[in-house]
Amino acid sequence: MNIVQLKKLSYEAVAKCNRCGFCLPNCPVYRVEGTESASPRGRNAITRAVIEGKLSLSADTEASIFSCLGCGACTKVCLSGVATKDLIFRDRECQVGEGLYPKIADRVARFLDAEHNITDDDNAERGEWRELIKDLPEQAFEKDHAEVIFFVGCVASFFPMAQKIPANMARIMQKGGVDFTILGGEEWCCGFPLIGAGMPDKMKALMEHNLEKVKVVGAQAIVFTCPSCYHTWKHVYHPDVELYHASQMLAWMIREGRIALGEIKATVTYHDPCDLGRNSGIFEEPREVIRAIPGIRFVELASNRQLSVCCGGGGNVEMVNPELSGKVAQMKLDEIAATGADMVVSACQQCLRTIATRARRQKIDLQVKDLTELVAEAMI
């Protein structure tokens, strides 16, 4: 994308920003950085100045535009309805067009082209998380045809800390009698990292491959434990099948009596992942699941649902600015501590990694669990 295209797509939208500052206390990056260029209204001002020819793209604009978490909190409180996240992602496309972007993104793009995952691992190893389940036969959960496809995603497939998520979800669906299959090495990255990198044009091959696999399997639905995969399929792919996040399927299985849950004694709070809650509108099902477990005392975070504070792992910021990501994660941990909860539960593999890693490094005594792990532990 060039500046002319940016103006055509974005000028009217960005011109609605009246610089009122209502977004400032809701932007996690601004809250930890405190600079105008780190705020939504500051980024909007940069976008408008570039479009109007008053500012040239540079390393400074790159630093501002690529420090956004893409959490969308600013838009939810914007009185003018400025969709700053969408504007920022277009800005990133423009920065890429001018060669002004974090070059680590090229590395990820190469990985996706060569191995179809974000880690450059052999894609045939996408199912290695099955080793966490005892006594499984080789190629377990891989069927030629099934009613449901479990789309695992790159992080949960290849990052050891997150591999328990698909293992737990598979066990739960198996217990609940769900006819499902995984794609194994035939699952390719959904392409979400390319959107965050300003390179959505490179997604086509990934999308076409994944959509074709759904047709081959003949599935009626796809379930995702990754909110970003779910969001991408829902808002970019638009397949002709039903899409569900794992929290929705878990809530359904509990309602239908397909799984029974035993007691867990703990004080639990829930962190709304940005791409699941604010950006996809799924708030109540995860809470329904948590409250269904006997013995749990549930407490809300001060900022929840639409106003949930990002964990720090969004928008590729962890990749390009890990220090900033860590600062936001610390702010999240401080909010969790204020609830007095023993455990924080989320429903996103990236939130799990970001919060748990920060808690471990800061030697904070906090249980950090994915919703699937909590249900698997309670399942009887």
Secondary structure, DSSP 8 states (H G I E B T S, - for coil): --HHHHHHHHHHHHTT-----TTGGG-HHHHHH--GGGSHHHHHHHHHHHHTTSS---HHHHHHHTT-----HHHHH-TT---HHHHHHHHHHHHHHTT-S-THHHHHHHHHHHTSSTT---GGGTTGGGGGSTT--TTTT--SS-SEEEE--HHHHH-GGGTHHHHHHHHHHHHTT--EE--GGG----SHHHHHTT-GGGGHHHHHHHHHHHHHHT-SEEEES-HHHHHHIIIII--SSEEEEHHHHHHHHHHTTSS-B----EEEEE---TTTTTTT---HHHHHHHHTSTTEEEE--SS-GGG----S--TTHHHH-HHHHHHHHHHHHHHHHHHT-SEEEES-HHHHHHHHHHHHHTT---EEEEHHHHHHHHB-
